[in-house]
Amino acid sequence: MPAIKVCVLRTAGTNCDQETAFAFRKVKAEASLLHVNKLIKGDATLADYQILAIPGGFTYGDDIAAGKILANELKTKLAQELREFVAKGKLIIGICNGFQVLVKSGLLPGNSAFVQECSLIINDSAKFEDRWVYLKSGGKSVWTRNLPEVIHLPVAHGEGKFIASDKKTLKRLKDNGQVVFRYCSREGKFTGYPDNPNGSEEGIAGICDETGRILGLMPHPERHIDRYQDPAWTAKKTVKAGDGLQIFRNAVEYAKKHL
């Protein structure tokens, strides 16, 4: 069977593309770095890929708001191509800045009109938060199958506070099982800062669309694919891989079966 093809989308300011591609290659996918201008000009097409990954970084310097310019490019210049990609049951992941792009483009929580319903805004601490956090996993995303109840991943962001446009939207996310990661303590309890590094509503760290195939999260799974990347690895001698690796493996295995 041919390898699953992953498009790791990049543009000016993207800086986690190589790590994201490496994570997919580690689970036997064929990952290619592709500049957004190639898609806009028609020199490449998303139809050639089964998975789209929008990695972390500071696209266009986050000059207007984190991820906003790339989000506008996607929904004004690539809307039809993205609609077709999603309609065919393909997978999308946005990590950190990529998550900001997905919510500001309307791809998350997900609607065909690409209307923004959520956002990621400046951390309550008003500073860049760069450290490891614990996450409680749940929801219905295909990306999060077989994950431990609590996982350990690093964060690195200044605008990571998740907010919904209103209480109705937040309720819909919870009722639909679209909340897939919440910040928690080592024991899995929901607390405030510093366990919740940015003040996100209800500790939300990651959400998916209604199908479970589009995932966005602020923490970086590509930075914990090897056990030795965990600062606490010496206390976890029985662990064979980093907590983030299963997220990428899930996507590739799903694509092999369904795409």
Buried (B, 14 or more C-beta within 10 A) or exposed (E): EEBBBBBBBBBBBBEBBBBBBBBBBBBEBBBBBBBBBBBBEEEBEBEEBBBBBBBBBBBBEBEEBBBBBBBBBBBEBBBEBBEEBBEEEBBBBBBBBBBBBBBBBBBBBBEEEBEBBBBBBBBBBEEEBEEBBBBBBBBBBBBBBEBEEBBBBBBBBBBBBBBBEEEEEBEBBBEBBBBBBBBBBEEBEEEEEEBBBBBBBBBBBBBBBBBBBBBBBBBBBBBBBBBEBBEEBEEEEEBEEBBBBBBBBBBBBBBBEEB
